[in-house]
């Protein structure tokens, strides 16, 4: 069977479409980072306040956060198993991030269970900070997003410092700093860049 030849113009259009697809794959709107980061930040700060004012049991706000996380994990599992099958286009990057998210949440649950079983909370939350840094580094590298790559190493640095803290309140403050540096700031930077790119694409399409 004779292969269909494409014209030079069609070839250029095809290459342009491939480049645009690659660019879209390597951009993240940062909303997930922002939401996740602020949830962790608030849980940390509210726990510090709770320790000082003794409103509830020490881990009240983390237990509340845990319920929300389990609901989010259940939704993501259902989405991965059923909803994604209806998607017309599946890309390597999307599949990679789906598996990465699954691995992250499994590791997250593993450390949380370890804290409840035998590991001290101060060490457990230091390990969580290290897990955040690893996740951020992989995401930043996959998206070629320099702010996240830098944030990952800063988050690891905060995690190492937290290993030498004796008080849980101090660890909570460092945990809040870690998610601020690792998730919230890069998330807002990514969101700002994404909106600028989206606006430029709208201008190009309207021309």
Buried (B, 14 or more C-beta within 10 A) or exposed (E): EEEEEEEEEEEEEEEEEEEEEEEEBEBBBBEBBBBBBBBBBBBBBBBBBBBEEEEEEBBBBBEEBBEEBEEBBEEBEEEBEEEEEEEEEEEEBEEBBBEBBBEBBEBBBEBBEEBEEEBEBBBBBBBBBBBBBBBBBBBBEBBEBEBBBBBBBBBBBBBEBBBEBEEBBBBBBBBBBBBBBBBBBBBBBBBEBBEEBEEEEEEEEEE
